[in-house]
């Protein structure tokens, strides 16, 4: 088999196992310091307050959540409140300093005391969040609510919080009230968890945000019901208005809602004969949603992985790209109908075979070769990579007592991989010749050094980097002590996973770097 791998300005032809990226990646030794919490699944932002300070809100301070079988009579929780992140954290990585503020010192929504601010959202896991300028926007999340029935306990919050990052950072450092720097509102359209929030790629306004996929889950989380929540199955675009009061405006969802009626039509290559039996490519949560550049170097959003395929304990493999809102047509019984959706949509010609669950990731665009490269650091995948044989392996499911999976076939991995979209729009996957220093990366974040040259949407500009450059650090996430926590627990290993409290420096160097093509999917 012969492939074309494009280096920096030179088209290179070689065997399939030897493509090249236009830069190399190195991971330096992990480090931490006193006071750094172990966190994952958090919202974060950055401010220049006497140097770079990182703000962390929400998430969890324990390892992988449980799979407790709850009943109305015994409402045990896989997400117990004591494992939630109950503080707002500020960390200066360079100066090795940590500050925090307990959420217990803030108002919670226990009507009629204070219905305006609900700090319980800031304890939630898997919120949708992004930073634009000095504002951190936090949407939804799944967590404990004192207003929920005892048998439910955990809910998906239908809330938007806006934080002025520099103000909150200063308040936490000085142990003062954050109230002047926080606003919050409720709206059922923002009731989401497990999706992601980014600026809309083709908008002229910084206040236009894009909530990408996700789920509504208002019940105890168990292995039996983990894939049964209501999926949003759309990208929602809305504008945040802060004066005279916080609200959202110009809300639209793509595809437009009537598309999901049991009406025959053709969309993104799928024939939708009936809503209840269709294959739904937007049925996704807990996925990687990242800024990207198109083959013509315009901003877009890249959507990678996500769970679950209907009726299957597996992730989605086909990427989805969002560049613009478009109007499409279809015909039925001699009549023409229109609906709004986003373009270019699902890439049915490529499958991403590793890191389908949300993990630390790095988007880089190279103007010389026209390559958009997204690097994924470890995480959880449909398959595991065996470096000795250069194969992807699908482990058979192994059940323990009570039918609980000991091996669920969706392992934690150490592999570092990439998805490359070339200037012709063709995609390819590769395995990088480095690995995570453990089963790491799941629900971690790459904290980018503010001096790194980026496009407006946050994609790194390789053409502005001339030598070895420390891009930033990977922080937090889940550290598992093996591919499967259930297998570890059966063997008496406790804890089988923890929230990681270390930083892993990431260095890139421009120049051709030989990697390996992604092996084929097991079973073809």
C-alpha positions as CSV (number, residue, x, y, z in Angstrom):
1,X,0.0,0.0,0.0
2,X,1.3,3.5,-0.9
3,X,0.3,6.8,0.7
4,X,1.2,10.4,0.3
5,X,2.4,12.1,3.5
6,X,3.0,15.8,3.3
7,X,5.9,17.4,5.2
8,X,6.7,21.0,5.5
9,X,6.6,22.0,1.8
10,X,7.6,18.6,0.5
11,X,5.2,15.9,-0.7
12,X,6.7,12.6,0.5
13,X,5.7,9.2,-0.9
14,X,6.4,6.1,1.3
15,X,5.0,3.0,2.8
16,X,1.8,3.3,4.9
17,X,3.6,2.8,8.2
18,X,5.8,5.8,7.7
19,X,3.8,9.1,7.2
20,X,5.2,12.3,8.5
21,X,3.9,15.2,10.6
22,X,5.3,18.7,10.2
23,X,6.3,18.8,13.8
24,X,7.4,16.5,16.6
25,X,6.0,16.2,20.1
26,X,7.8,15.5,23.4
27,X,6.3,14.9,26.9
28,X,8.5,16.0,29.7
29,X,8.5,14.5,33.2
30,X,5.3,15.1,35.2
31,X,5.6,17.4,38.3
32,X,3.4,18.9,41.0
33,X,3.7,21.0,44.1
34,X,2.1,21.5,47.5
35,X,-1.6,22.3,47.4
36,X,-2.4,21.2,43.8
37,X,-5.7,19.3,43.8
38,X,-6.4,16.2,41.8
39,X,-9.3,17.3,39.5
40,X,-11.0,16.2,36.3
41,X,-14.0,17.1,34.2
42,X,-13.7,20.7,35.2
43,X,-14.3,24.2,33.6
44,X,-11.2,26.3,33.4
45,X,-9.9,29.7,32.3
46,X,-6.8,31.9,32.3
47,X,-6.1,35.4,33.5
48,X,-3.0,37.7,33.7
49,X,-3.0,38.6,37.4
50,X,0.6,39.2,38.5
51,X,1.5,36.5,36.0
52,X,-0.5,33.7,34.5
53,X,-3.2,32.3,36.8
54,X,-5.4,29.4,36.0
55,X,-9.0,29.2,37.4
56,X,-10.7,25.9,37.9
57,X,-14.4,25.4,38.7
58,X,-16.6,22.3,38.9
59,X,-15.5,18.7,38.1
60,X,-14.6,15.8,40.4
61,X,-11.8,15.1,42.9
62,X,-12.1,11.3,42.8
63,X,-11.2,8.8,40.0
64,X,-13.6,7.2,37.6
65,X,-17.2,7.4,38.8
66,X,-18.9,4.3,40.2
67,X,-21.6,2.1,38.6
68,X,-23.8,1.7,41.6
69,X,-27.1,0.0,40.9
70,X,-29.6,2.4,42.5
71,X,-33.3,1.8,43.3
72,X,-36.1,3.9,44.6
73,X,-35.7,2.2,47.9
74,X,-31.9,2.5,47.9
75,X,-30.9,5.6,46.0
76,X,-27.1,5.1,46.1
77,X,-25.1,7.4,43.9
78,X,-22.3,6.7,41.4
79,X,-21.6,10.4,41.7
80,X,-21.6,11.0,45.5
81,X,-21.6,14.6,46.5
82,X,-18.4,14.2,48.6
83,X,-16.5,13.4,45.4
84,X,-17.5,16.6,43.7
85,X,-15.0,19.5,43.5
86,X,-16.3,21.7,46.3
87,X,-13.9,24.7,45.9
88,X,-12.9,27.3,43.3
89,X,-9.2,27.0,42.6
90,X,-6.5,29.4,41.3
91,X,-3.1,28.0,40.4
92,X,0.1,29.7,39.3
93,X,2.0,26.9,37.6
94,X,5.2,29.0,37.1
95,X,5.4,30.3,40.7
96,X,4.0,27.1,42.2
97,X,1.3,28.7,44.2
98,X,-2.3,27.6,44.9
99,X,-5.3,29.5,46.3
100,X,-8.9,28.3,46.8
101,X,-12.3,29.3,48.1
102,X,-14.8,26.9,49.5
103,X,-18.2,26.7,47.7
104,X,-19.8,26.2,51.1
105,X,-19.1,29.8,51.8
106,X,-21.2,30.8,48.8
107,X,-25.0,30.9,48.5
108,X,-26.9,27.9,47.2
109,X,-30.3,27.7,45.7
110,X,-32.4,26.7,48.7
111,X,-35.6,28.8,48.1
112,X,-36.5,31.2,49.4
113,X,-33.0,32.1,50.6
114,X,-31.3,33.1,47.3
115,X,-32.9,32.0,44.0
116,X,-30.4,34.0,41.9
117,X,-27.2,32.0,42.3
118,X,-26.9,28.3,42.6
119,X,-23.4,27.3,43.5
120,X,-24.4,23.6,43.1
121,X,-23.8,24.0,39.4
122,X,-20.2,24.8,40.2
123,X,-19.9,21.3,41.9
124,X,-21.3,19.6,38.8
125,X,-19.2,17.3,36.5
126,X,-19.0,17.6,32.7
127,X,-20.2,21.1,32.3
128,X,-20.0,22.8,28.9
129,X,-17.6,25.7,29.2
130,X,-15.3,28.0,27.3
131,X,-13.4,31.2,27.8
132,X,-13.8,34.3,25.5
133,X,-11.7,37.2,26.5
134,X,-12.0,37.7,30.2
135,X,-15.3,35.8,30.5
136,X,-15.7,32.1,31.5
137,X,-19.1,30.7,30.3
138,X,-20.3,27.6,32.1
139,X,-23.4,25.7,30.9
140,X,-25.3,22.8,32.5
141,X,-23.4,19.9,34.1
142,X,-24.5,16.8,36.0
143,X,-24.5,16.8,39.8
144,X,-26.2,16.8,43.2
145,X,-29.1,19.2,43.7
146,X,-30.8,19.6,47.0
147,X,-34.0,20.4,45.1
148,X,-34.1,17.0,43.4
149,X,-36.2,14.2,44.8
150,X,-34.3,11.9,47.1
151,X,-34.5,9.0,44.7
152,X,-33.0,11.1,41.9
153,X,-30.3,13.1,43.8
154,X,-28.4,14.1,40.7
155,X,-29.7,16.3,37.8
156,X,-28.6,18.1,34.7
157,X,-28.5,21.8,35.5
158,X,-30.3,24.1,33.1
159,X,-28.1,27.1,33.9
160,X,-25.6,29.5,32.4
161,X,-22.9,31.1,34.7
162,X,-20.8,33.9,33.4
163,X,-17.6,34.7,35.4
164,X,-15.3,37.7,35.0
165,X,-12.1,35.6,35.2
166,X,-9.6,38.2,36.4
167,X,-12.1,39.4,39.1
168,X,-12.8,35.9,40.4
169,X,-9.1,35.1,40.4
170,X,-8.3,38.2,42.4
171,X,-11.2,37.5,44.8
172,X,-10.0,34.0,45.4
173,X,-6.4,35.1,46.0
174,X,-7.6,37.7,48.4
175,X,-10.3,35.5,50.0
176,X,-13.0,38.1,49.2
177,X,-16.5,37.7,47.8
178,X,-16.7,36.7,44.1
179,X,-20.3,38.0,43.9
180,X,-19.4,41.2,41.9
181,X,-17.8,39.0,39.2
182,X,-20.5,36.3,38.7
183,X,-23.9,36.2,37.0
184,X,-26.2,33.3,36.5
185,X,-29.5,32.5,34.8
186,X,-31.7,29.5,34.2
187,X,-33.0,28.3,30.9
188,X,-34.2,24.8,29.9
189,X,-32.5,25.0,26.6
190,X,-29.2,25.0,28.4
191,X,-29.9,21.8,30.3
192,X,-27.0,19.8,29.0
193,X,-24.1,17.8,30.2
194,X,-21.2,16.0,28.4
195,X,-21.2,18.3,25.4
196,X,-18.9,21.3,24.8
197,X,-19.1,25.0,24.4
198,X,-17.1,27.1,21.9
199,X,-17.5,30.4,20.0
200,X,-19.5,29.9,16.8
201,X,-16.8,29.7,14.1
202,X,-18.3,32.0,11.5
203,X,-19.7,34.6,13.9
204,X,-18.7,38.3,14.0
205,X,-19.7,38.6,17.6
206,X,-17.6,37.3,20.6
207,X,-20.9,36.7,22.4
208,X,-22.1,34.0,19.9
209,X,-21.6,30.6,21.5
210,X,-22.1,27.1,20.2
211,X,-23.3,24.3,22.5
212,X,-22.2,21.1,20.7
213,X,-24.2,17.9,21.4
214,X,-24.5,16.5,25.0
215,X,-27.2,14.9,27.0
216,X,-29.9,15.5,29.6
217,X,-29.7,13.0,32.5
218,X,-32.0,13.4,35.5
219,X,-31.6,10.1,37.3
220,X,-29.0,8.1,39.3
221,X,-26.2,6.9,37.1
222,X,-25.8,3.2,36.7
223,X,-24.2,0.9,34.1
224,X,-27.7,-0.1,33.0
225,X,-28.9,3.4,32.2
226,X,-25.6,5.1,31.2
227,X,-26.7,5.4,27.6
228,X,-30.4,6.1,28.1
229,X,-30.5,9.8,28.8
230,X,-32.0,12.3,26.3
231,X,-29.4,13.3,23.8
232,X,-29.6,16.9,22.4
233,X,-28.5,15.6,18.9
234,X,-27.9,19.2,17.7
235,X,-25.6,22.1,17.8
236,X,-27.2,25.1,19.5
237,X,-26.1,28.6,18.6
238,X,-27.0,31.5,20.9
239,X,-25.9,35.0,21.9
240,X,-25.2,35.9,25.5
241,X,-26.6,39.3,26.6
242,X,-25.4,40.6,30.0
243,X,-27.1,44.0,30.3
244,X,-29.5,45.0,31.8
245,X,-29.8,41.3,32.9
246,X,-28.1,38.1,31.9
247,X,-30.1,36.3,29.2
248,X,-29.6,34.3,25.9
249,X,-30.8,35.7,22.6
250,X,-31.0,34.5,19.0
251,X,-31.2,30.9,20.0
252,X,-31.2,28.4,17.1
253,X,-30.5,24.7,16.9
254,X,-29.0,22.8,13.9
255,X,-30.4,20.7,12.4
256,X,-33.7,22.5,13.0
257,X,-36.1,20.6,15.2
258,X,-38.6,19.4,12.7
259,X,-36.0,17.2,11.0
260,X,-36.3,14.8,13.9
261,X,-39.9,13.9,13.0
262,X,-40.6,10.4,11.6
263,X,-40.3,11.8,8.1
264,X,-38.4,10.2,5.2
265,X,-35.5,12.4,4.2
266,X,-31.8,12.2,3.3
267,X,-29.3,14.1,5.5
268,X,-25.5,13.7,5.8
269,X,-25.7,10.4,3.9
270,X,-28.2,8.7,6.2
271,X,-31.7,7.7,5.2
272,X,-34.0,8.6,8.1
273,X,-37.0,6.5,7.5
274,X,-38.1,6.6,11.1
275,X,-36.9,8.5,14.1
276,X,-37.1,5.5,16.5
277,X,-34.9,3.3,14.3
278,X,-32.4,5.6,12.6
279,X,-28.7,5.6,13.1
280,X,-28.1,8.9,14.8
281,X,-24.6,10.4,14.2
282,X,-25.3,13.3,16.6
283,X,-26.2,11.0,19.5
284,X,-23.0,11.9,21.3
285,X,-21.7,13.0,24.7
286,X,-18.3,12.9,26.6
287,X,-16.5,13.7,23.4
288,X,-13.6,15.9,22.1
289,X,-14.8,19.2,20.6
290,X,-12.0,21.4,19.6
291,X,-11.2,24.5,17.5
292,X,-9.9,23.6,14.0
293,X,-9.1,25.1,10.6
294,X,-10.6,23.9,7.3
295,X,-8.6,22.9,4.2
296,X,-9.0,26.5,3.1
297,X,-7.8,27.8,6.5
298,X,-11.1,29.2,7.8
299,X,-12.2,28.6,11.4
300,X,-14.3,25.6,12.2
301,X,-15.1,23.2,15.1
302,X,-13.9,19.6,15.0
303,X,-16.1,17.0,16.8
304,X,-14.3,13.7,17.6
305,X,-15.6,10.5,19.1
306,X,-18.3,10.5,21.7
307,X,-20.7,7.9,23.1
308,X,-22.9,5.9,22.6
309,X,-23.9,4.3,19.4
310,X,-27.6,3.4,19.8
311,X,-27.9,0.0,21.5
312,X,-24.1,-0.6,21.6
313,X,-21.5,0.1,24.3
314,X,-19.3,1.8,21.7
315,X,-18.1,5.2,20.7
316,X,-18.7,7.0,17.4
317,X,-15.7,7.0,15.1
318,X,-16.6,9.5,12.3
319,X,-15.6,13.1,12.9
320,X,-18.1,15.9,12.5
321,X,-17.1,19.4,11.4
322,X,-19.0,22.7,12.0
323,X,-18.2,25.7,9.9
324,X,-21.4,27.5,9.1
325,X,-25.2,27.4,9.3
326,X,-26.7,26.4,6.0
327,X,-30.2,25.8,4.5
328,X,-30.8,22.5,2.8
329,X,-33.8,21.1,0.9
330,X,-35.5,17.8,0.5
331,X,-38.5,16.6,-1.5
332,X,-41.4,14.5,-0.4
333,X,-44.6,13.7,-2.4
334,X,-43.8,16.4,-4.9
335,X,-43.2,19.1,-2.3
336,X,-39.9,20.8,-1.4
337,X,-39.1,21.4,2.2
338,X,-36.2,23.3,3.7
339,X,-34.4,22.9,7.0
340,X,-31.4,24.6,8.7
341,X,-28.3,22.6,9.6
342,X,-24.6,23.0,9.8
343,X,-21.9,22.3,7.3
344,X,-19.8,20.5,6.3
345,X,-21.2,17.8,8.7
346,X,-20.1,14.2,9.2
347,X,-17.0,12.9,7.5
348,X,-18.2,9.4,6.4
349,X,-14.9,8.6,4.7
350,X,-12.7,8.5,7.8
351,X,-12.8,6.8,11.2
352,X,-10.9,8.0,14.3
353,X,-9.9,4.7,16.1
354,X,-8.3,6.0,19.4
355,X,-9.2,8.6,22.1
356,X,-12.9,8.8,21.4
357,X,-13.6,9.9,25.0
358,X,-12.8,13.4,26.1
359,X,-9.1,13.8,26.7
360,X,-6.3,16.4,26.6
361,X,-5.8,17.4,23.0
362,X,-3.8,19.9,20.9
363,X,-4.9,21.5,17.6
364,X,-2.2,22.7,15.2
365,X,-2.4,24.1,11.7
366,X,0.5,24.2,9.2
367,X,0.1,26.8,6.4
368,X,3.1,25.3,4.4
369,X,1.6,21.8,4.0
370,X,-2.0,22.8,4.5
371,X,-2.4,20.2,7.2
372,X,-4.7,20.5,10.2
373,X,-3.3,18.2,12.9
374,X,-5.1,17.4,16.1
375,X,-3.1,15.4,18.7
376,X,-4.9,13.3,21.3
377,X,-3.2,12.4,24.5
378,X,-4.3,9.0,25.9
379,X,-7.8,8.8,27.3
380,X,-10.4,6.1,26.8
381,X,-10.9,4.3,23.5
382,X,-12.9,1.6,21.6
383,X,-9.6,-0.2,21.2
384,X,-6.2,-0.4,22.8
385,X,-2.9,-0.1,20.9
386,X,-0.2,-2.8,21.1
387,X,3.1,-1.2,20.2
388,X,5.0,-4.4,19.8
389,X,2.7,-5.8,17.1
390,X,1.5,-2.4,15.9
391,X,-2.1,-3.6,16.1
392,X,-5.3,-2.3,17.6
393,X,-7.0,-4.8,19.9
394,X,-10.7,-5.1,20.8
395,X,-10.9,-6.9,24.2
396,X,-14.0,-9.1,24.6
397,X,-16.3,-8.1,27.4
398,X,-15.9,-10.0,30.6
399,X,-18.7,-10.0,33.2
400,X,-18.4,-10.4,36.9
401,X,-20.9,-11.2,39.6
402,X,-24.3,-9.4,39.1
403,X,-23.5,-8.9,35.5
404,X,-21.2,-5.9,36.1
405,X,-18.4,-5.6,33.5
406,X,-14.9,-6.4,34.7
407,X,-13.6,-5.7,31.2
408,X,-16.0,-3.5,29.3
409,X,-14.0,-3.4,26.1
410,X,-13.5,0.4,26.4
411,X,-10.1,0.7,28.0
412,X,-7.9,3.5,29.3
413,X,-5.0,3.9,26.9
414,X,-1.5,5.3,26.9
415,X,-1.2,5.9,23.2
416,X,-0.8,9.4,21.7
417,X,-2.4,9.7,18.3
418,X,-3.3,12.3,15.7
419,X,-6.0,13.0,13.1
420,X,-4.7,14.9,10.1
421,X,-6.9,16.7,7.5
422,X,-4.9,17.6,4.5
423,X,-5.3,20.5,2.1
424,X,-7.6,18.4,-0.1
425,X,-9.9,17.5,2.8
426,X,-8.7,13.9,3.2
427,X,-8.2,12.6,6.7
428,X,-5.7,10.1,8.1
429,X,-4.9,8.8,11.6
430,X,-1.5,8.1,13.0
431,X,0.3,6.8,16.1
432,X,3.0,9.0,17.5
433,X,6.2,7.4,18.7
434,X,5.6,8.7,22.3
435,X,3.2,7.5,25.0
436,X,1.6,9.0,28.1
437,X,3.5,8.2,31.3
438,X,0.6,6.0,32.6
439,X,-3.0,5.4,31.8
440,X,-3.7,9.2,31.7
441,X,-5.4,11.9,29.7
442,X,-9.1,11.2,30.3
443,X,-10.9,14.4,31.1
444,X,-7.6,16.3,31.4
445,X,-6.8,19.6,29.7
446,X,-3.9,21.2,27.9
447,X,-3.3,24.5,29.6
448,X,-1.8,26.6,26.8
449,X,1.0,29.0,27.4
450,X,-0.5,32.5,26.6
451,X,2.6,33.4,24.6
452,X,2.0,30.7,22.0
453,X,0.9,32.1,18.6
454,X,-2.6,31.0,17.8
455,X,-5.4,31.9,15.4
456,X,-8.4,33.7,16.8
457,X,-10.2,30.4,17.5
458,X,-7.3,29.0,19.5
459,X,-5.6,26.7,16.9
460,X,-1.8,26.9,17.2
461,X,0.0,28.5,14.3
462,X,2.9,26.3,13.4
463,X,4.3,28.8,10.9
464,X,5.0,31.2,13.8
465,X,7.0,28.7,15.8
466,X,10.7,28.4,14.9
467,X,12.3,25.9,17.3
468,X,11.6,23.7,20.3
469,X,8.7,25.4,22.2
470,X,7.0,24.5,25.4
471,X,3.3,24.8,24.4
472,X,2.0,24.4,28.0
473,X,1.1,21.6,30.4
474,X,-1.4,18.8,30.5
475,X,-3.2,19.0,33.8
476,X,-5.5,16.8,35.8
477,X,-7.8,14.1,34.4
478,X,-8.3,10.5,35.6
479,X,-5.3,8.3,36.3
480,X,-6.2,4.7,36.0
481,X,-3.8,2.0,37.2
482,X,-4.6,-0.3,34.4
483,X,-6.7,-0.5,31.2
484,X,-9.8,-1.6,33.1
485,X,-10.7,-0.4,36.6
486,X,-13.2,-3.2,37.0
487,X,-10.5,-5.8,36.5
488,X,-8.3,-4.0,39.0
489,X,-11.1,-3.9,41.6
490,X,-11.7,-7.6,41.2
491,X,-8.0,-8.2,42.0
492,X,-8.3,-6.0,45.2
493,X,-6.5,-2.9,43.8
494,X,-8.0,0.1,45.7
495,X,-8.3,2.7,44.5
496,X,-8.3,1.6,40.9
497,X,-8.2,5.2,39.7
498,X,-7.6,8.7,41.1
499,X,-7.9,12.3,40.0
500,X,-4.5,13.3,38.7
501,X,-2.8,16.3,40.4
502,X,0.3,16.6,38.2
503,X,1.4,18.7,35.2
504,X,2.9,17.2,32.1
505,X,4.9,19.7,30.0
506,X,4.4,19.4,26.2
507,X,7.1,20.5,23.8
508,X,6.8,20.8,20.0
509,X,9.5,21.2,17.4
510,X,8.8,22.2,13.8
511,X,10.2,19.8,11.2
512,X,9.3,16.5,9.6
513,X,8.7,13.7,12.1
514,X,8.1,10.1,11.1
515,X,5.1,8.5,12.8
516,X,3.1,5.3,12.1
517,X,-0.1,5.1,10.2
518,X,-3.1,4.1,12.3
519,X,-3.5,0.3,12.2
520,X,-6.7,-1.0,10.7
521,X,-9.8,-1.5,12.9
522,X,-10.0,-5.0,14.3
523,X,-12.3,-7.1,12.2
524,X,-11.8,-4.8,9.2
